[in-house]
């Protein structure tokens, strides 16, 4: 039995540090941090919804990671989803990243109406989704990923459904 106060403190700190190093913060804690540091007033969500609706989807595909395995040496695993969209007028890649991250965080925290939640591809229940937007050939490449293969497969399914509803017809054979 530990009776010395220093020994109790040392054991307690070791357990605390070990558990902190072993996992990421809970998804709701990550979402709360994003909302407090990055997000404007909730009234801006109407504007965010309009920006999202105006972004025509050009392409969607899964992102794969090549992993070494004991069974067959290696395999590809789904590690996220990528959408290429036409940039909404007057919106930068940084603004689009913030808009999507804030919307995802608010959905995760239950701060958005359920009708917005059902059609949004950039979130998963009880899971933090990493979102990044980069310029790509005059368009925006939006990548979204979660921590597990299962979650990434589910995320890709949501993104694909969203993209199918907003896909811009593109014929690569046109001059």
PyMOL commands that set and color helices and strands:
alter all, ss='L'
color gray80, all
select helices_A, chain A and resi 5-22+27-38+42-54+93-108+114-118+149-166
alter helices_A, ss='H'
color red, helices_A
select strands_A, chain A and resi 57-69+73-85+130-136+139-145
alter strands_A, ss='S'
color yellow, strands_A
deselect
rebuild
show_as cartoon
